[in-house]
Amino acid sequence: MEAGDHIRVDFLIAAVGFKIDFGLRPELAKFSDKIALWNDRITLPKSVPAVVGTYPHLGPTFELEEKIPGTAPYLRRIRNFTYGAMVSMGLSGSALSGLRISVPRLVSGITRDLFIESAADQFKGLTAHSDLELVGPLDFRRTEATAS
């Protein structure tokens, strides 16, 4: 085909590619410069396509990492479960074949973080519990006879 040629088709599939740029997302744009990318962590060999360096450098449960530690701790609460996770995590939410490994990893990270964030409240609730659970005709209190 030459420029200006016309072709009649029933279907057309156009692959235009994509770009990984958190600054293009309105909900992430304000702090996109704080997100660590692979270019921030390593110098890519010349044999690796430069685009690989634009992918996010993720933590072990798909969480965003800070470009400079301590400057944006809130990033760890944001998970990237998209094709953008491919360089850090291998197959993930972008491929059905990777879901059996990636979903448990994602879920365990979120539940772990939620538990850790609420651990102090969980402990208070546990230690404040005062309902008797073992009640009956036996005396379960510690005595000199049971102490040895």
Short mmCIF file of the C-alpha atoms (twelve columns), coordinates in Angstrom:
data_MODEL
# 
_entry.id   MODEL 
# 
loop_
_atom_site.group_PDB 
_atom_site.id 
_atom_site.type_symbol 
_atom_site.label_atom_id 
_atom_site.label_alt_id 
_atom_site.label_comp_id 
_atom_site.label_asym_id 
_atom_site.label_seq_id 
_atom_site.Cartn_x 
_atom_site.Cartn_y 
_atom_site.Cartn_z 
_atom_site.pdbx_PDB_model_num 
ATOM 1   C CA . MET A 1   0.000   0.000   0.000  1 
ATOM 2   C CA . GLU A 2   1.055   3.556   -0.631 1 
ATOM 3   C CA . ALA A 3   0.143   6.699   1.264  1 
ATOM 4   C CA . GLY A 4   -3.337  7.791   0.208  1 
ATOM 5   C CA . ASP A 5   -4.401  4.307   -0.908 1 
ATOM 6   C CA . HIS A 6   -7.801  3.097   0.238  1 
ATOM 7   C CA . ILE A 7   -8.647  -0.424  1.293  1 
ATOM 8   C CA . ARG A 8   -12.023 -1.881  2.175  1 
ATOM 9   C CA . VAL A 9   -12.031 -4.273  5.156  1 
ATOM 10  C CA . ASP A 10  -14.551 -5.973  7.417  1 
ATOM 11  C CA . PHE A 11  -12.412 -5.534  10.547 1 
ATOM 12  C CA . LEU A 12  -9.357  -3.529  11.459 1 
ATOM 13  C CA . ILE A 13  -7.123  -4.204  14.427 1 
ATOM 14  C CA . ALA A 14  -4.718  -1.385  15.172 1 
ATOM 15  C CA . ALA A 15  -1.954  -1.860  17.727 1 
ATOM 16  C CA . VAL A 16  -0.769  1.561   18.773 1 
ATOM 17  C CA . GLY A 17  1.230   0.597   21.852 1 
ATOM 18  C CA . PHE A 18  1.139   2.279   25.198 1 
ATOM 19  C CA . LYS A 19  3.241   4.482   27.410 1 
ATOM 20  C CA . ILE A 20  3.911   4.036   31.102 1 
ATOM 21  C CA . ASP A 21  3.793   7.526   32.562 1 
ATOM 22  C CA . PHE A 22  2.146   8.099   35.938 1 
ATOM 23  C CA . GLY A 23  2.132   11.830  35.232 1 
ATOM 24  C CA . LEU A 24  -0.566  11.254  32.613 1 
ATOM 25  C CA . ARG A 25  -2.961  9.898   35.250 1 
ATOM 26  C CA . PRO A 26  -4.815  12.758  36.984 1 
ATOM 27  C CA . GLU A 27  -5.059  10.828  40.271 1 
ATOM 28  C CA . LEU A 28  -1.281  10.200  40.332 1 
ATOM 29  C CA . ALA A 29  0.098   13.269  38.550 1 
ATOM 30  C CA . LYS A 30  0.711   15.353  41.699 1 
ATOM 31  C CA . PHE A 31  3.240   12.879  43.051 1 
ATOM 32  C CA . SER A 32  4.305   10.951  39.955 1 
ATOM 33  C CA . ASP A 33  7.826   12.387  40.239 1 
ATOM 34  C CA . LYS A 34  8.214   10.641  43.613 1 
ATOM 35  C CA . ILE A 35  7.499   7.137   42.210 1 
ATOM 36  C CA . ALA A 36  10.608  4.995   41.728 1 
ATOM 37  C CA . LEU A 37  11.183  3.712   38.217 1 
ATOM 38  C CA . TRP A 38  13.656  1.108   37.051 1 
ATOM 39  C CA . ASN A 39  15.832  3.918   35.672 1 
ATOM 40  C CA . ASP A 40  16.145  5.193   39.253 1 
ATOM 41  C CA . ARG A 41  17.441  1.836   40.499 1 
ATOM 42  C CA . ILE A 42  19.763  0.498   37.812 1 
ATOM 43  C CA . THR A 43  21.585  1.465   34.668 1 
ATOM 44  C CA . LEU A 44  20.074  -0.634  31.932 1 
ATOM 45  C CA . PRO A 45  22.426  -2.491  29.613 1 
ATOM 46  C CA . LYS A 46  22.350  -1.202  26.043 1 
ATOM 47  C CA . SER A 47  20.825  -4.527  24.986 1 
ATOM 48  C CA . VAL A 48  17.651  -3.766  26.998 1 
ATOM 49  C CA . PRO A 49  15.065  -1.487  25.380 1 
ATOM 50  C CA . ALA A 50  15.050  1.959   27.023 1 
ATOM 51  C CA . VAL A 51  11.313  1.742   27.689 1 
ATOM 52  C CA . VAL A 52  12.011  -0.859  30.409 1 
ATOM 53  C CA . GLY A 53  13.504  1.907   32.536 1 
ATOM 54  C CA . THR A 54  10.182  3.774   32.555 1 
ATOM 55  C CA . TYR A 55  8.370   0.952   34.327 1 
ATOM 56  C CA . PRO A 56  7.744   1.348   38.071 1 
ATOM 57  C CA . HIS A 57  10.131  -0.356  40.479 1 
ATOM 58  C CA . LEU A 58  7.647   -2.168  42.726 1 
ATOM 59  C CA . GLY A 59  7.867   -3.704  46.172 1 
ATOM 60  C CA . PRO A 60  7.188   -7.413  46.785 1 
ATOM 61  C CA . THR A 61  3.390   -7.083  46.854 1 
ATOM 62  C CA . PHE A 62  2.979   -4.723  43.875 1 
ATOM 63  C CA . GLU A 63  3.278   -1.559  45.974 1 
ATOM 64  C CA . LEU A 64  4.807   1.590   44.530 1 
ATOM 65  C CA . GLU A 65  8.195   2.511   45.960 1 
ATOM 66  C CA . GLU A 66  9.591   5.943   46.683 1 
ATOM 67  C CA . LYS A 67  12.239  7.326   44.375 1 
ATOM 68  C CA . ILE A 68  13.933  8.833   47.444 1 
ATOM 69  C CA . PRO A 69  13.223  6.842   50.641 1 
ATOM 70  C CA . GLY A 70  11.288  8.793   53.255 1 
ATOM 71  C CA . THR A 71  9.870   11.416  50.882 1 
ATOM 72  C CA . ALA A 72  6.526   9.793   50.011 1 
ATOM 73  C CA . PRO A 73  5.662   6.952   52.430 1 
ATOM 74  C CA . TYR A 74  2.034   6.998   51.256 1 
ATOM 75  C CA . LEU A 75  3.120   5.408   47.962 1 
ATOM 76  C CA . ARG A 76  3.399   1.978   49.579 1 
ATOM 77  C CA . ARG A 77  -0.390  2.013   49.963 1 
ATOM 78  C CA . ILE A 78  -0.821  2.135   46.173 1 
ATOM 79  C CA . ARG A 79  -0.553  -1.134  44.268 1 
ATOM 80  C CA . ASN A 80  0.143   -1.410  40.555 1 
ATOM 81  C CA . PHE A 81  -1.550  -4.576  39.343 1 
ATOM 82  C CA . THR A 82  -1.334  -3.763  35.644 1 
ATOM 83  C CA . TYR A 83  0.924   -4.508  32.696 1 
ATOM 84  C CA . GLY A 84  3.213   -1.882  34.239 1 
ATOM 85  C CA . ALA A 85  4.102   -4.401  36.954 1 
ATOM 86  C CA . MET A 86  5.632   -6.793  34.409 1 
ATOM 87  C CA . VAL A 87  9.272   -5.738  34.824 1 
ATOM 88  C CA . SER A 88  9.174   -5.934  38.640 1 
ATOM 89  C CA . MET A 89  6.835   -8.856  39.131 1 
ATOM 90  C CA . GLY A 90  6.713   -10.923 35.955 1 
ATOM 91  C CA . LEU A 91  3.226   -12.057 34.997 1 
ATOM 92  C CA . SER A 92  0.585   -10.300 37.042 1 
ATOM 93  C CA . GLY A 93  -2.823  -8.772  36.451 1 
ATOM 94  C CA . SER A 94  -1.954  -8.462  32.790 1 
ATOM 95  C CA . ALA A 95  -2.014  -12.192 32.073 1 
ATOM 96  C CA . LEU A 96  -4.442  -14.913 33.091 1 
ATOM 97  C CA . SER A 97  -1.598  -17.399 33.446 1 
ATOM 98  C CA . GLY A 98  0.006   -15.254 36.143 1 
ATOM 99  C CA . LEU A 99  -3.074  -14.711 38.304 1 
ATOM 100 C CA . ARG A 100 -2.676  -17.877 40.401 1 
ATOM 101 C CA . ILE A 101 0.627   -16.517 41.705 1 
ATOM 102 C CA . SER A 102 0.075   -12.779 41.593 1 
ATOM 103 C CA . VAL A 103 -3.371  -12.529 43.205 1 
ATOM 104 C CA . PRO A 104 -2.345  -14.269 46.467 1 
ATOM 105 C CA . ARG A 105 0.771   -12.065 46.569 1 
ATOM 106 C CA . LEU A 106 -1.304  -8.923  46.098 1 
ATOM 107 C CA . VAL A 107 -3.943  -9.957  48.649 1 
ATOM 108 C CA . SER A 108 -1.375  -10.982 51.271 1 
ATOM 109 C CA . GLY A 109 0.357   -7.620  50.926 1 
ATOM 110 C CA . ILE A 110 -2.838  -5.632  51.324 1 
ATOM 111 C CA . THR A 111 -4.104  -7.684  54.284 1 
ATOM 112 C CA . ARG A 112 -0.685  -7.572  55.964 1 
ATOM 113 C CA . ASP A 113 -0.494  -3.798  55.610 1 
ATOM 114 C CA . LEU A 114 -4.042  -3.326  56.887 1 
ATOM 115 C CA . PHE A 115 -3.324  -5.529  59.901 1 
ATOM 116 C CA . ILE A 116 -0.048  -3.768  60.704 1 
ATOM 117 C CA . GLU A 117 -1.717  -0.358  60.459 1 
ATOM 118 C CA . SER A 118 -4.384  -1.469  62.919 1 
ATOM 119 C CA . ALA A 119 -2.159  -3.635  65.162 1 
ATOM 120 C CA . ALA A 120 -2.236  -1.222  68.123 1 
ATOM 121 C CA . ASP A 121 -6.047  -1.148  68.074 1 
ATOM 122 C CA . GLN A 122 -6.187  -4.920  67.637 1 
ATOM 123 C CA . PHE A 123 -3.918  -5.392  70.664 1 
ATOM 124 C CA . LYS A 124 -5.970  -2.979  72.801 1 
ATOM 125 C CA . GLY A 125 -9.119  -4.879  71.927 1 
ATOM 126 C CA . LEU A 126 -7.488  -8.194  72.741 1 
ATOM 127 C CA . THR A 127 -6.107  -7.088  76.119 1 
ATOM 128 C CA . ALA A 128 -9.340  -5.285  77.056 1 
ATOM 129 C CA . HIS A 129 -11.376 -8.463  76.577 1 
ATOM 130 C CA . SER A 130 -12.648 -9.481  80.004 1 
ATOM 131 C CA . ASP A 131 -15.495 -11.906 79.369 1 
ATOM 132 C CA . LEU A 132 -15.031 -15.208 81.170 1 
ATOM 133 C CA . GLU A 133 -14.668 -17.960 78.641 1 
ATOM 134 C CA . LEU A 134 -14.043 -21.029 80.799 1 
ATOM 135 C CA . VAL A 135 -16.754 -21.253 83.396 1 
ATOM 136 C CA . GLY A 136 -17.973 -24.300 85.217 1 
ATOM 137 C CA . PRO A 137 -17.784 -26.235 88.443 1 
ATOM 138 C CA . LEU A 138 -13.964 -26.467 88.375 1 
ATOM 139 C CA . ASP A 139 -11.791 -23.792 89.924 1 
ATOM 140 C CA . PHE A 140 -9.147  -22.884 87.328 1 
ATOM 141 C CA . ARG A 141 -7.290  -20.398 89.498 1 
ATOM 142 C CA . ARG A 142 -3.619  -21.037 90.115 1 
ATOM 143 C CA . THR A 143 -2.869  -22.456 93.579 1 
ATOM 144 C CA . GLU A 144 0.310   -23.606 95.291 1 
ATOM 145 C CA . ALA A 145 -0.510  -27.204 94.371 1 
ATOM 146 C CA . THR A 146 -0.792  -26.393 90.667 1 
ATOM 147 C CA . ALA A 147 2.153   -23.966 90.569 1 
ATOM 148 C CA . SER A 148 4.846   -26.650 90.709 1 
# 
